[in-house]
Amino acid sequence: MRVALVIAIVAATHVASADALPNERKPITGFRVEGPTKLRTSTLAYLVHAREGDPVAQNDIPRLEKDLVSSELFEKVDVALEDDATGTGYIVVATLDDKLSWFAAPTLYFLGGNKAFGIGYAENNLGGQNEKVLLYGQIGNRDSLFYGAFLDPSLKGSPLFMRLDIYPFRRTLEEFVNPTDDPQSFAVARTSTTTYLGAGALVGWNFRWWLSSDLRLRAAKVTYSDAHAPDDSPLALPEADGYDTTLQWRVTLDHRFHNFGVTSGPYLQTFAETSIPGLDTYGYADIWLRAYYSWVFFSSHQLELRSNFQLGYHLPFNEELVNGGVIDLRGYELEQFRGDLRATFRTEYSVPITKWRFLAFRAIGFYDSAYMAWHFQRASRDYLANQPEGTSWLRNDVGAGLRVYVKAVVLPLLGFDIAYGIEGHSPEIYFEVGLTDF
C-alpha cells in the first residue's frame, strides 16, 4: 500500500544558471524541500539515492526524478539543481505538495470458498520520514487475523533499517486428496484449524539503494484443533502443538523502477530460515529463491515474469509450502497442493483500459505454472495416506483479470480474476476489494 504525494513545479529562481553545461558535474552541498509538505530534507536525500558530496550535473535531473517517482510517494515530480552560495556545488531542491499519506479502508474478498471482511489502515510517510505503519484485521469463514507492522527504512538517515511486526491468526485449512491419476479431483481429505500467535523483529543494512540484507527473529505459539473428515468424523490432528521459533536471513536485490503502477527492472531475493535449538519445538529449515523481471512497452504496458523456488526440511504443518489460489496458481483451489519442494512460474501482461476521474482501469492476461512435491517429511507429522514422500504434481492455468486503481494510491483497490486450470478443467473466480495486492 503506497500513498502518493504531488510535487509542484520548482520556482524559476531555484533553477541553475542557464549557462551551466548539462554535463558539468558539481558536488551536492545540500538538499531543500519547499511547499506545503511534511517531507523532511533528510528523507529527500534518501529518496533520490544521493548524499552530500556526490557529483551531479543538469543531465542527472531525469535520473533524480525517476528515483522520486519510483518511491511511489509522488504523483508529479520536478527536480532542480540550484547553485550554492560559492558556485562550486549544487543544492537539490524540490517543492512538494503532499497528498494524504495515510489510507483507511474496508476490505472484502472472495477467494474460492474463502470469504472475509476486514479493515485496514496504512500510513506511508510517518513524520515525513518515509516510515511505514500497517494495521489490518479481518474476520472470515476460514481466515481471521490481525497484522500490525512498523518499518523504518533508514534509521536517522543511516543505511540501517528495522521492522517490528505482530501476526496472530486462526485459519481453517483443508488438505486435498489430489490423486496423481485424476487431476480433476478437488476432494478434501481432512479439515483442521490452526491458531498462531506470533511476532517478529527485523534489522537490516542497505549496502546500496538496490541491495540490502537483513535478519529477523520470529517466535510463535502454534496450536491445532478440530481435525475432521468431510463427513465430520474426527481425524488425528496434522501436527502437535508447539513453539515455532526461527532466525531468518535475506539478501534482496531490488533494482525495479515504479512509474504510477507500472514496474520495470529486476528483483532477486534469497532467503534462509532455521529453527533455534532449545526455543523451537519442530526443528526445521527452509530456503527460498525469488527472481522477477518486468519490462515496460508503449510507456504503460507491463510484462512481468516471476519465478520462485523453495525447499523445506522437516517442515511443520503450519510452515508447509502450498500451491493454489491467487498468489501462484489461480486456476485451482486455495492452497490445494501441499509439500516441501515448490517451484512456480508466472507471466503476466498488463495494459491500461481507461481513466475516469480519480480511477484508472487496467486489464491483465496471465499464465501460471507450479510444481509441488514431498521429499523431506517429518517423523512426528500425521501425513495422510495420499501424501507419501516422492509424490508430486505439476499444474498450469491461464486467465484474465481487471484492476481498478485510485489515483492517490498505487496498489489496486479492486481486483477481479478469472482463471482456468488446464489439467483440472477448472474455472476459478477471485474477487477482492480494498488494500488489494494481487
C-alpha positions as a Markdown table, in Angstrom:
| # | Residue | x | y | z |
|---|---|---|---|---|
| 1 | Met | 0.0 | 0.0 | 0.0 |
| 2 | Arg | 1.7 | 3.1 | -1.2 |
| 3 | Val | 0.1 | 6.6 | -0.9 |
| 4 | Ala | 1.2 | 9.3 | -3.3 |
| 5 | Leu | 2.4 | 12.9 | -2.9 |
| 6 | Val | 2.0 | 15.7 | -5.5 |
| 7 | Ile | 5.2 | 17.6 | -6.5 |
| 8 | Ala | 4.7 | 21.2 | -7.7 |
| 9 | Ile | 7.0 | 22.8 | -10.2 |
| 10 | Val | 10.0 | 24.3 | -8.6 |
| 11 | Ala | 10.3 | 28.1 | -8.7 |
| 12 | Ala | 12.4 | 29.6 | -11.5 |
| 13 | Thr | 14.7 | 31.2 | -9.0 |
| 14 | His | 15.8 | 27.8 | -8.0 |
| 15 | Val | 16.9 | 26.7 | -11.4 |
| 16 | Ala | 20.7 | 26.6 | -12.0 |
| 17 | Ser | 22.1 | 29.2 | -14.3 |
| 18 | Ala | 21.1 | 28.8 | -17.9 |
| 19 | Asp | 24.8 | 29.0 | -18.8 |
| 20 | Ala | 25.6 | 25.8 | -16.9 |
| 21 | Leu | 26.6 | 22.9 | -19.1 |
| 22 | Pro | 24.3 | 19.9 | -18.9 |
| 23 | Asn | 27.2 | 17.6 | -18.1 |
| 24 | Glu | 29.1 | 20.0 | -15.8 |
| 25 | Arg | 29.4 | 18.0 | -12.6 |
| 26 | Lys | 29.5 | 19.6 | -9.2 |
| 27 | Pro | 29.2 | 18.0 | -5.7 |
| 28 | Ile | 25.9 | 18.1 | -3.9 |
| 29 | Thr | 26.3 | 20.5 | -1.0 |
| 30 | Gly | 22.7 | 20.4 | 0.3 |
| 31 | Phe | 19.1 | 19.5 | -0.1 |
| 32 | Arg | 16.0 | 21.6 | 0.4 |
| 33 | Val | 12.3 | 20.8 | 0.5 |
| 34 | Glu | 9.7 | 23.6 | -0.2 |
| 35 | Gly | 6.0 | 23.9 | -0.4 |
| 36 | Pro | 3.1 | 22.5 | 1.7 |
| 37 | Thr | 4.8 | 19.2 | 2.6 |
| 38 | Lys | 5.8 | 17.3 | 5.7 |
| 39 | Leu | 8.7 | 15.5 | 3.9 |
| 40 | Arg | 11.9 | 16.1 | 5.7 |
| 41 | Thr | 15.1 | 17.1 | 4.0 |
| 42 | Ser | 17.0 | 14.0 | 5.1 |
| 43 | Thr | 14.2 | 11.9 | 3.6 |
| 44 | Leu | 14.5 | 13.7 | 0.2 |
| 45 | Ala | 18.2 | 12.7 | 0.2 |
| 46 | Tyr | 17.3 | 9.1 | 0.8 |
| 47 | Leu | 14.6 | 9.0 | -1.9 |
| 48 | Val | 16.9 | 10.4 | -4.6 |
| 49 | His | 19.6 | 7.9 | -3.6 |
| 50 | Ala | 22.2 | 10.6 | -3.1 |
| 51 | Arg | 24.1 | 12.3 | -0.3 |
| 52 | Glu | 26.2 | 15.4 | 0.2 |
| 53 | Gly | 29.4 | 15.2 | -1.8 |
| 54 | Asp | 28.0 | 13.1 | -4.6 |
| 55 | Pro | 28.7 | 14.7 | -8.0 |
| 56 | Val | 25.7 | 15.6 | -10.1 |
| 57 | Ala | 25.0 | 17.5 | -13.3 |
| 58 | Gln | 22.0 | 19.0 | -15.0 |
| 59 | Asn | 21.7 | 15.9 | -17.2 |
| 60 | Asp | 21.2 | 13.9 | -14.0 |
| 61 | Ile | 17.9 | 15.5 | -13.3 |
| 62 | Pro | 15.9 | 12.9 | -15.2 |
| 63 | Arg | 17.5 | 10.2 | -13.1 |
| 64 | Leu | 16.7 | 12.0 | -9.8 |
| 65 | Glu | 13.1 | 12.5 | -11.0 |
| 66 | Lys | 12.9 | 8.8 | -11.9 |
| 67 | Asp | 14.1 | 7.8 | -8.4 |
| 68 | Leu | 11.4 | 10.0 | -6.8 |
| 69 | Val | 8.7 | 8.7 | -9.0 |
| 70 | Ser | 9.8 | 5.1 | -8.2 |
| 71 | Ser | 9.4 | 5.7 | -4.5 |
| 72 | Glu | 5.7 | 5.8 | -5.3 |
| 73 | Leu | 5.2 | 8.7 | -2.9 |
| 74 | Phe | 4.7 | 11.3 | -5.6 |
| 75 | Glu | 2.2 | 12.0 | -8.3 |
| 76 | Lys | 4.2 | 14.6 | -10.1 |
| 77 | Val | 8.0 | 15.1 | -9.9 |
| 78 | Asp | 10.1 | 18.1 | -10.8 |
| 79 | Val | 13.7 | 18.4 | -9.6 |
| 80 | Ala | 16.0 | 21.4 | -9.9 |
| 81 | Leu | 19.7 | 21.9 | -9.1 |
| 82 | Glu | 20.5 | 25.3 | -7.6 |
| 83 | Asp | 24.0 | 26.8 | -7.4 |
| 84 | Asp | 25.1 | 27.1 | -3.8 |
| 85 | Ala | 26.5 | 30.4 | -2.4 |
| 86 | Thr | 30.0 | 29.6 | -3.6 |
| 87 | Gly | 29.0 | 28.4 | -7.0 |
| 88 | Thr | 31.1 | 25.3 | -6.6 |
| 89 | Gly | 28.3 | 22.9 | -5.7 |
| 90 | Tyr | 24.6 | 22.2 | -6.2 |
| 91 | Ile | 21.6 | 22.2 | -3.9 |
| 92 | Val | 19.0 | 19.6 | -4.8 |
| 93 | Val | 15.6 | 21.4 | -4.5 |
| 94 | Ala | 12.1 | 20.0 | -4.6 |
| 95 | Thr | 8.9 | 21.9 | -4.0 |
| 96 | Leu | 6.4 | 19.3 | -2.7 |
| 97 | Asp | 2.6 | 19.3 | -2.3 |
| 98 | Asp | 1.6 | 16.4 | -0.1 |
| 99 | Lys | -1.3 | 14.3 | -0.8 |
| 100 | Leu | -2.9 | 12.3 | 2.0 |
| 101 | Ser | -0.2 | 10.0 | 3.3 |
| 102 | Trp | -2.5 | 7.7 | 5.2 |
| 103 | Phe | -5.2 | 5.5 | 4.0 |
| 104 | Ala | -8.0 | 3.6 | 5.8 |
| 105 | Ala | -10.5 | 1.3 | 4.0 |
| 106 | Pro | -12.6 | -1.8 | 4.5 |
| 107 | Thr | -11.7 | -5.0 | 2.6 |
| 108 | Leu | -13.8 | -7.7 | 1.1 |
| 109 | Tyr | -12.7 | -10.7 | -0.8 |
| 110 | Phe | -13.9 | -14.0 | -2.2 |
| 111 | Leu | -11.1 | -16.4 | -3.0 |
| 112 | Gly | -12.7 | -19.7 | -3.9 |
| 113 | Gly | -14.7 | -20.7 | -0.9 |
| 114 | Asn | -12.8 | -18.3 | 1.3 |
| 115 | Lys | -14.8 | -15.2 | 2.2 |
| 116 | Ala | -13.7 | -12.4 | 4.6 |
| 117 | Phe | -14.3 | -8.8 | 5.6 |
| 118 | Gly | -11.7 | -6.6 | 7.2 |
| 119 | Ile | -10.5 | -3.1 | 7.9 |
| 120 | Gly | -7.0 | -1.8 | 7.1 |
| 121 | Tyr | -5.0 | 1.3 | 7.9 |
| 122 | Ala | -1.8 | 2.4 | 6.3 |
| 123 | Glu | 0.5 | 5.4 | 7.0 |
| 124 | Asn | 3.1 | 5.6 | 4.2 |
| 125 | Asn | 5.1 | 8.6 | 5.3 |
| 126 | Leu | 5.0 | 8.8 | 9.1 |
| 127 | Gly | 6.6 | 12.0 | 10.3 |
| 128 | Gly | 7.8 | 12.9 | 6.8 |
| 129 | Gln | 10.5 | 10.2 | 7.1 |
| 130 | Asn | 9.1 | 7.6 | 4.8 |
| 131 | Glu | 8.3 | 5.3 | 7.7 |
| 132 | Lys | 5.5 | 2.8 | 7.2 |
| 133 | Val | 2.7 | 1.7 | 9.6 |
| 134 | Leu | 0.3 | -1.0 | 8.6 |
| 135 | Leu | -2.7 | -2.2 | 10.8 |
| 136 | Tyr | -5.0 | -4.8 | 9.3 |
| 137 | Gly | -7.7 | -7.1 | 10.8 |
| 138 | Gln | -10.2 | -9.4 | 9.2 |
| 139 | Ile | -12.9 | -11.9 | 10.1 |
| 140 | Gly | -13.7 | -14.7 | 7.7 |
| 141 | Asn | -15.3 | -18.1 | 7.4 |
| 142 | Arg | -11.8 | -19.6 | 7.1 |
| 143 | Asp | -9.3 | -16.9 | 8.0 |
| 144 | Ser | -9.5 | -14.5 | 10.9 |
| 145 | Leu | -6.3 | -12.5 | 11.6 |
| 146 | Phe | -4.6 | -9.3 | 12.7 |
| 147 | Tyr | -1.4 | -7.9 | 11.2 |
| 148 | Gly | 0.5 | -4.9 | 12.6 |
| 149 | Ala | 3.9 | -3.7 | 11.4 |
| 150 | Phe | 6.2 | -0.7 | 11.7 |
| 151 | Leu | 9.0 | -0.2 | 9.2 |
| 152 | Asp | 11.8 | 2.4 | 9.3 |
| 153 | Pro | 13.7 | 2.1 | 6.0 |
| 154 | Ser | 16.5 | 4.3 | 7.1 |
| 155 | Leu | 17.2 | 4.8 | 10.8 |
| 156 | Lys | 18.2 | 8.5 | 11.3 |
| 157 | Gly | 19.2 | 8.6 | 7.7 |
| 158 | Ser | 21.7 | 5.7 | 8.0 |
| 159 | Pro | 21.9 | 2.5 | 6.0 |
| 160 | Leu | 20.4 | 0.7 | 9.0 |
| 161 | Phe | 16.7 | -0.3 | 8.8 |
| 162 | Met | 14.3 | -2.1 | 11.1 |
| 163 | Arg | 10.8 | -3.6 | 11.2 |
| 164 | Leu | 8.6 | -4.8 | 14.1 |
| 165 | Asp | 5.5 | -6.9 | 13.4 |
| 166 | Ile | 2.8 | -8.9 | 15.1 |
| 167 | Tyr | 0.7 | -11.6 | 13.4 |
| 168 | Pro | -1.9 | -13.7 | 15.2 |
| 169 | Phe | -4.3 | -15.7 | 13.1 |
| 170 | Arg | -6.8 | -18.5 | 13.2 |
| 171 | Arg | -7.2 | -20.5 | 10.0 |
| 172 | Thr | -9.3 | -23.4 | 8.8 |
| 173 | Leu | -7.1 | -25.4 | 6.5 |
| 174 | Glu | -8.0 | -28.1 | 4.1 |
| 175 | Glu | -5.8 | -31.0 | 2.9 |
| 176 | Phe | -6.9 | -32.3 | -0.5 |
| 177 | Val | -6.8 | -35.8 | -1.8 |
| 178 | Asn | -5.1 | -34.8 | -5.0 |
| 179 | Pro | -4.8 | -38.2 | -6.6 |
| 180 | Thr | -2.0 | -38.2 | -9.1 |
| 181 | Asp | -4.1 | -40.1 | -11.7 |
| 182 | Asp | -7.1 | -37.7 | -11.5 |
| 183 | Pro | -6.2 | -34.0 | -11.9 |
| 184 | Gln | -9.8 | -33.1 | -12.0 |
| 185 | Ser | -10.4 | -34.2 | -8.4 |
| 186 | Phe | -11.0 | -31.4 | -5.8 |
| 187 | Ala | -12.0 | -33.7 | -3.0 |
| 188 | Val | -10.9 | -32.8 | 0.6 |
| 189 | Ala | -9.4 | -35.4 | 2.8 |
| 190 | Arg | -9.1 | -33.5 | 6.1 |
| 191 | Thr | -10.0 | -30.1 | 7.5 |
| 192 | Ser | -8.4 | -28.7 | 10.7 |
| 193 | Thr | -7.9 | -25.4 | 12.5 |
| 194 | Thr | -4.6 | -23.7 | 13.2 |
| 195 | Thr | -4.2 | -21.0 | 15.8 |
| 196 | Tyr | -0.9 | -19.0 | 15.5 |
| 197 | Leu | 0.2 | -16.2 | 17.9 |
| 198 | Gly | 3.4 | -14.8 | 16.5 |
| 199 | Ala | 5.6 | -11.7 | 16.4 |
| 200 | Gly | 8.9 | -10.8 | 14.9 |
| 201 | Ala | 11.7 | -8.2 | 14.9 |
| 202 | Leu | 14.0 | -7.4 | 11.9 |
| 203 | Val | 17.2 | -5.4 | 11.5 |
| 204 | Gly | 18.9 | -4.9 | 8.2 |
| 205 | Trp | 21.5 | -2.9 | 6.2 |
| 206 | Asn | 21.2 | -1.1 | 2.9 |
| 207 | Phe | 24.5 | -1.6 | 1.1 |
| 208 | Arg | 23.1 | 0.3 | -1.9 |
| 209 | Trp | 19.7 | 1.6 | -2.6 |
| 210 | Trp | 19.0 | -1.5 | -4.6 |
| 211 | Leu | 20.9 | -4.1 | -2.4 |
| 212 | Ser | 20.1 | -5.0 | 1.3 |
| 213 | Ser | 20.4 | -7.8 | 3.8 |
| 214 | Asp | 18.5 | -8.4 | 7.0 |
| 215 | Leu | 18.0 | -10.8 | 9.9 |
| 216 | Arg | 14.6 | -11.5 | 11.5 |
| 217 | Leu | 13.9 | -13.2 | 14.8 |
| 218 | Arg | 10.4 | -14.7 | 14.8 |
| 219 | Ala | 8.5 | -16.6 | 17.5 |
| 220 | Ala | 5.0 | -18.0 | 17.7 |
| 221 | Lys | 2.9 | -20.3 | 19.8 |
| 222 | Val | 1.0 | -22.7 | 17.5 |
| 223 | Thr | -1.9 | -25.0 | 18.3 |
| 224 | Tyr | -4.1 | -27.3 | 16.2 |
| 225 | Ser | -7.7 | -28.4 | 16.7 |
| 226 | Asp | -10.9 | -29.7 | 15.2 |
| 227 | Ala | -9.5 | -32.2 | 12.7 |
| 228 | His | -12.2 | -34.0 | 10.8 |
| 229 | Ala | -13.1 | -35.7 | 7.5 |
| 230 | Pro | -15.7 | -34.3 | 5.1 |
| 231 | Asp | -18.4 | -36.3 | 6.8 |
| 232 | Asp | -17.4 | -34.6 | 10.1 |
| 233 | Ser | -15.9 | -37.8 | 11.6 |
| 234 | Pro | -12.9 | -37.0 | 13.8 |
| 235 | Leu | -9.4 | -37.5 | 12.5 |
| 236 | Ala | -5.9 | -37.2 | 14.0 |
| 237 | Leu | -4.5 | -33.7 | 14.3 |
| 238 | Pro | -2.0 | -33.0 | 11.5 |
| 239 | Glu | 0.7 | -31.7 | 13.9 |
| 240 | Ala | 1.5 | -31.4 | 17.6 |
| 241 | Asp | 1.2 | -28.1 | 19.4 |
| 242 | Gly | 4.4 | -26.3 | 20.0 |
| 243 | Tyr | 6.6 | -23.2 | 19.7 |
| 244 | Asp | 7.8 | -22.1 | 16.2 |
| 245 | Thr | 10.9 | -20.0 | 16.8 |
| 246 | Thr | 13.3 | -19.3 | 13.9 |
| 247 | Leu | 16.0 | -17.0 | 12.6 |
| 248 | Gln | 15.6 | -15.7 | 9.1 |
| 249 | Trp | 18.2 | -14.2 | 6.8 |
| 250 | Arg | 17.5 | -12.5 | 3.5 |
| 251 | Val | 19.5 | -10.8 | 0.8 |
| 252 | Thr | 17.5 | -8.7 | -1.6 |
| 253 | Leu | 18.4 | -7.1 | -4.9 |
| 254 | Asp | 15.6 | -4.8 | -6.0 |
| 255 | His | 16.5 | -2.6 | -9.0 |
| 256 | Arg | 13.0 | -2.0 | -10.1 |
| 257 | Phe | 11.5 | 1.3 | -11.0 |
| 258 | His | 7.9 | 2.1 | -10.4 |
| 259 | Asn | 6.0 | 4.6 | -12.5 |
| 260 | Phe | 2.4 | 5.0 | -11.3 |
| 261 | Gly | 1.7 | 1.3 | -11.0 |
| 262 | Val | 3.9 | 0.2 | -13.9 |
| 263 | Thr | 7.1 | -1.5 | -13.0 |
| 264 | Ser | 10.4 | -2.2 | -14.8 |
| 265 | Gly | 13.6 | -3.9 | -13.8 |
| 266 | Pro | 14.9 | -6.9 | -11.9 |
| 267 | Tyr | 14.1 | -8.3 | -8.4 |
| 268 | Leu | 16.1 | -11.1 | -6.8 |
| 269 | Gln | 15.8 | -12.4 | -3.3 |
| 270 | Thr | 17.5 | -15.3 | -1.4 |
| 271 | Phe | 16.0 | -16.4 | 1.9 |
| 272 | Ala | 17.2 | -18.9 | 4.5 |
| 273 | Glu | 15.5 | -19.9 | 7.8 |
| 274 | Thr | 16.4 | -22.3 | 10.6 |
| 275 | Ser | 14.8 | -23.2 | 13.9 |
| 276 | Ile | 16.6 | -22.1 | 17.1 |
| 277 | Pro | 17.5 | -25.1 | 19.2 |
| 278 | Gly | 16.1 | -25.0 | 22.7 |
| 279 | Leu | 13.4 | -22.4 | 21.8 |
| 280 | Asp | 11.7 | -24.3 | 18.9 |
| 281 | Thr | 9.6 | -27.5 | 19.0 |
| 282 | Tyr | 9.8 | -28.6 | 15.4 |
| 283 | Gly | 13.4 | -28.4 | 14.3 |
| 284 | Tyr | 13.2 | -27.5 | 10.6 |
| 285 | Ala | 14.8 | -25.3 | 7.9 |
| 286 | Asp | 14.0 | -23.9 | 4.5 |
| 287 | Ile | 15.4 | -21.9 | 1.7 |
| 288 | Trp | 13.8 | -19.7 | -1.0 |
| 289 | Leu | 14.9 | -18.0 | -4.2 |
| 290 | Arg | 12.7 | -15.5 | -6.0 |
| 291 | Ala | 13.5 | -13.9 | -9.3 |
| 292 | Tyr | 11.3 | -11.4 | -11.1 |
| 293 | Tyr | 11.8 | -9.2 | -14.1 |
| 294 | Ser | 9.4 | -6.5 | -15.6 |
| 295 | Trp | 9.5 | -4.7 | -18.9 |
| 296 | Val | 7.5 | -1.7 | -20.0 |
| 297 | Phe | 6.3 | -1.3 | -23.5 |
| 298 | Phe | 4.4 | 1.6 | -25.1 |
| 299 | Ser | 5.0 | 3.7 | -22.0 |
| 300 | Ser | 2.3 | 2.0 | -19.9 |
| 301 | His | 2.1 | -1.7 | -20.9 |
| 302 | Gln | 3.9 | -4.1 | -18.5 |
| 303 | Leu | 5.2 | -7.6 | -19.0 |
| 304 | Glu | 6.3 | -9.4 | -15.8 |
| 305 | Leu | 7.9 | -12.8 | -15.4 |
| 306 | Arg | 8.1 | -14.3 | -11.9 |
| 307 | Ser | 9.9 | -17.5 | -10.8 |
| 308 | Asn | 10.1 | -18.9 | -7.3 |
| 309 | Phe | 11.9 | -21.9 | -5.9 |
| 310 | Gln | 11.5 | -23.1 | -2.3 |
| 311 | Leu | 12.8 | -26.2 | -0.4 |
| 312 | Gly | 12.0 | -27.2 | 3.1 |
| 313 | Tyr | 13.4 | -29.8 | 5.5 |
| 314 | His | 11.1 | -31.4 | 8.1 |
| 315 | Leu | 8.6 | -28.5 | 7.8 |
| 316 | Pro | 5.8 | -28.5 | 10.4 |
| 317 | Phe | 2.2 | -28.3 | 9.2 |
| 318 | Asn | 1.8 | -24.5 | 9.6 |
| 319 | Glu | 5.0 | -23.9 | 7.6 |
| 320 | Glu | 4.5 | -26.4 | 4.7 |
| 321 | Leu | 4.7 | -25.0 | 1.2 |
| 322 | Val | 1.4 | -24.6 | -0.6 |
| 323 | Asn | 0.2 | -24.0 | -4.2 |
| 324 | Gly | -3.2 | -22.9 | -5.4 |
| 325 | Gly | -5.0 | -19.6 | -5.3 |
| 326 | Val | -4.5 | -16.0 | -6.1 |
| 327 | Ile | -0.7 | -15.8 | -5.5 |
| 328 | Asp | 0.7 | -18.6 | -7.6 |
| 329 | Leu | -1.9 | -20.9 | -9.2 |
| 330 | Arg | -5.1 | -19.1 | -9.8 |
| 331 | Gly | -6.9 | -21.9 | -11.7 |
| 332 | Tyr | -7.0 | -24.2 | -8.6 |
| 333 | Glu | -8.5 | -24.1 | -5.1 |
| 334 | Leu | -6.8 | -22.0 | -2.5 |
| 335 | Glu | -3.8 | -23.9 | -1.1 |
| 336 | Gln | -4.9 | -27.1 | -2.8 |
| 337 | Phe | -1.4 | -28.6 | -3.0 |
| 338 | Arg | 1.0 | -29.1 | -0.1 |
| 339 | Gly | 4.6 | -30.2 | 0.1 |
| 340 | Asp | 8.2 | -29.3 | 0.9 |
| 341 | Leu | 9.5 | -28.6 | -2.6 |
| 342 | Arg | 7.9 | -25.9 | -4.7 |
| 343 | Ala | 8.7 | -24.2 | -8.0 |
| 344 | Thr | 6.4 | -21.6 | -9.6 |
| 345 | Phe | 6.5 | -19.5 | -12.7 |
| 346 | Arg | 4.2 | -16.7 | -13.7 |
| 347 | Thr | 3.9 | -14.5 | -16.8 |
| 348 | Glu | 1.5 | -11.6 | -16.7 |
| 349 | Tyr | 0.8 | -8.8 | -19.2 |
| 350 | Ser | -1.0 | -5.6 | -18.1 |
| 351 | Val | -2.5 | -2.9 | -20.3 |
| 352 | Pro | -4.3 | 0.3 | -19.5 |
| 353 | Ile | -8.0 | 0.4 | -20.4 |
| 354 | Thr | -9.2 | 3.9 | -19.4 |
| 355 | Lys | -9.2 | 6.6 | -16.8 |
| 356 | Trp | -12.3 | 8.1 | -15.3 |
| 357 | Arg | -12.0 | 11.0 | -12.8 |
| 358 | Phe | -9.7 | 9.6 | -10.0 |
| 359 | Leu | -10.0 | 6.0 | -11.1 |
| 360 | Ala | -7.7 | 4.1 | -13.5 |
| 361 | Phe | -8.6 | 0.7 | -15.0 |
| 362 | Arg | -6.2 | -1.9 | -16.2 |
| 363 | Ala | -6.6 | -5.4 | -17.8 |
| 364 | Ile | -4.3 | -8.3 | -17.3 |
| 365 | Gly | -3.7 | -11.6 | -19.0 |
| 366 | Phe | -1.7 | -14.3 | -17.3 |
| 367 | Tyr | -0.3 | -17.8 | -17.3 |
| 368 | Asp | 0.7 | -19.7 | -14.1 |
| 369 | Ser | 2.7 | -22.9 | -13.7 |
| 370 | Ala | 3.5 | -24.7 | -10.5 |
| 371 | Tyr | 5.3 | -27.8 | -9.3 |
| 372 | Met | 4.9 | -29.3 | -5.9 |
| 373 | Ala | 6.4 | -32.4 | -4.3 |
| 374 | Trp | 7.1 | -34.2 | -1.0 |
| 375 | His | 10.7 | -35.2 | -0.2 |
| 376 | Phe | 11.7 | -34.4 | 3.4 |
| 377 | Gln | 8.8 | -35.2 | 5.7 |
| 378 | Arg | 8.8 | -35.1 | 9.5 |
| 379 | Ala | 8.6 | -38.3 | 11.5 |
| 380 | Ser | 6.0 | -36.8 | 14.0 |
| 381 | Arg | 3.7 | -35.2 | 11.4 |
| 382 | Asp | 0.5 | -37.1 | 10.7 |
| 383 | Tyr | 0.5 | -37.3 | 6.9 |
| 384 | Leu | -2.5 | -38.6 | 5.1 |
| 385 | Ala | -2.3 | -41.7 | 3.0 |
| 386 | Asn | -2.3 | -39.7 | -0.2 |
| 387 | Gln | 0.8 | -37.7 | 0.9 |
| 388 | Pro | 3.7 | -40.2 | 0.7 |
| 389 | Glu | 7.2 | -39.0 | 0.0 |
| 390 | Gly | 8.0 | -38.7 | -3.7 |
| 391 | Thr | 4.5 | -37.6 | -4.6 |
| 392 | Ser | 4.5 | -34.6 | -7.0 |
| 393 | Trp | 2.1 | -32.5 | -9.0 |
| 394 | Leu | 2.6 | -30.2 | -12.0 |
| 395 | Arg | -0.3 | -27.8 | -12.7 |
| 396 | Asn | -0.9 | -24.9 | -15.1 |
| 397 | Asp | -3.6 | -22.3 | -15.7 |
| 398 | Val | -4.4 | -19.3 | -17.9 |
| 399 | Gly | -6.7 | -16.4 | -17.3 |
| 400 | Ala | -7.5 | -12.7 | -17.4 |
| 401 | Gly | -8.4 | -10.1 | -14.9 |
| 402 | Leu | -9.2 | -6.5 | -14.1 |
| 403 | Arg | -7.6 | -4.0 | -11.7 |
| 404 | Val | -9.0 | -0.7 | -10.5 |
| 405 | Tyr | -6.7 | 1.9 | -9.1 |
| 406 | Val | -7.4 | 5.1 | -7.2 |
| 407 | Lys | -5.2 | 7.9 | -8.4 |
| 408 | Ala | -3.7 | 8.7 | -5.0 |
| 409 | Val | -3.0 | 5.1 | -4.1 |
| 410 | Val | -0.5 | 3.0 | -6.1 |
| 411 | Leu | -1.7 | -0.5 | -5.3 |
| 412 | Pro | -5.0 | -1.6 | -6.9 |
| 413 | Leu | -8.1 | -1.3 | -4.6 |
| 414 | Leu | -10.1 | -3.8 | -6.6 |
| 415 | Gly | -9.1 | -7.0 | -8.3 |
| 416 | Phe | -11.1 | -9.5 | -10.3 |
| 417 | Asp | -9.6 | -12.6 | -11.9 |
| 418 | Ile | -11.0 | -15.5 | -13.9 |
| 419 | Ala | -8.6 | -18.4 | -14.2 |
| 420 | Tyr | -8.9 | -21.8 | -15.9 |
| 421 | Gly | -6.9 | -24.8 | -14.6 |
| 422 | Ile | -5.6 | -26.6 | -17.7 |
| 423 | Glu | -5.2 | -30.1 | -16.1 |
| 424 | Gly | -8.1 | -29.8 | -13.8 |
| 425 | His | -10.5 | -28.3 | -16.4 |
| 426 | Ser | -11.5 | -26.0 | -13.5 |
| 427 | Pro | -12.6 | -22.3 | -13.7 |
| 428 | Glu | -11.9 | -20.3 | -10.6 |
| 429 | Ile | -13.0 | -16.7 | -9.8 |
| 430 | Tyr | -11.2 | -14.4 | -7.4 |
| 431 | Phe | -12.6 | -11.1 | -6.3 |
| 432 | Glu | -11.1 | -8.7 | -3.8 |
| 433 | Val | -12.0 | -5.1 | -2.7 |
| 434 | Gly | -9.7 | -2.9 | -0.6 |
| 435 | Leu | -6.0 | -3.0 | 0.1 |
| 436 | Thr | -5.6 | -5.4 | -2.8 |
| 437 | Asp | -2.1 | -6.7 | -3.8 |
| 438 | Phe | -2.6 | -9.4 | -6.4 |
